[in-house]
Amino acid sequence: MEIKSVGVVGAGTMGNGIAHVFARSGYNVVLCDVEDRFLQRALDTIGKNLEREASKGKITVEQKDAAFGRIHTTIDREALATVDFVIEAATEKFEIKSQLFRDLDRICRPEIILATNTSSISITKLAALTKRPEKVIGMHFFNPVPVMKLVEVIRGLATAQETFEAVRDLAVKLEKTPVEVNDFPGFVSNRVLMPLLNEAMFAVMEGVATPEAVDEVFKLGMAHPMGPLTLADFIGLDVCLDIMRVLESGLGDPKYRPCPLLIKMVDAGWLGRKSGRGFYKY
Ligand code: 3HC
């Protein structure tokens, strides 16, 4: 089945980036969230990011306007009944995603693929909540989505080869590079990245160095574009904590315990760049 229209559920940082890249590649997008203000904020962000791409000559002004025009927003999930593919990018909580997958399975045509942009939750478990486990798959993008080339394509235990191939080809059409990964907590990206960020937080908590010094070590010593604490603020400290908890419970190894400083900062509402304060002030 040719995919022409795509539903994106969740209009946050990842959802709006995903809507952006699908629209830029010619797909009609239905972007869905629970409140109009989230959708408005997403449209503002997409507009600014498309503008940035046009001003740098990566796309023409006509392509920018056409891409923006392909995005339709709605707070009515039932609007997803007609789309050819759905990707879910809602909050990283199993209870929220599980309810969503039950709803999507009921609303969407039985032949379409339901993908999730989850950064660590089990694809196999989400698939088992639907009547189409062979059509459920992970399609994990990276922030900022319009820039980062990688898409981790994650097979659940029941994911069909046909589903895998369709999503792999879709990633290529979005000008991304798909990398095949199996379903284990955190997949590859977050299983390796998050313990690094968490350990950087321990170094700050134990007074080994300041956040600035830790970041300098990684930028100058290992050529990372952002130091680990800047990156944690960029990803969102709440997201980092959620992923550490998934690794800790899913892999059952205490080496994945979240840093107490991370927990404290999330309790304080210091969530990084999006809340104006994290390891740095914005
Ligand atoms: N939309 C479109 N273009 C964007 C953009 C956006 N949101 N953000 C940045 N850009 C473009 C800029 O226009 C610029 O384009 P150019 O090269 O043509 O000039 C380019 O990206 C670089 O941006 P800047 O010059 O503004 O800034 P930097 O050179 O500092 O790069 C960065 C910014 C690309 C974010 C870089 O710092 C970086 O790569 N950081 C690491 C990001 C990272 O590791 N992401 C993965 C996080 S983990 C994740 O997402 C998984 C999840 O599950 C947690």
Boltz pocket constraint, residues with backbone or C-beta under 6 A from the ligand:
constraints:
  - pocket:
      binder: B
      contacts: [[A, 49], [A, 50], [A, 52], [A, 53], [A, 56], [A, 117], [A, 118], [A, 119], [A, 141], [A, 142], [A, 143], [A, 144], [A, 145], [A, 146], [A, 147], [A, 148], [A, 189], [A, 190], [A, 225], [A, 226], [A, 231], [A, 235], [A, 239]]
      max_distance: 6.0
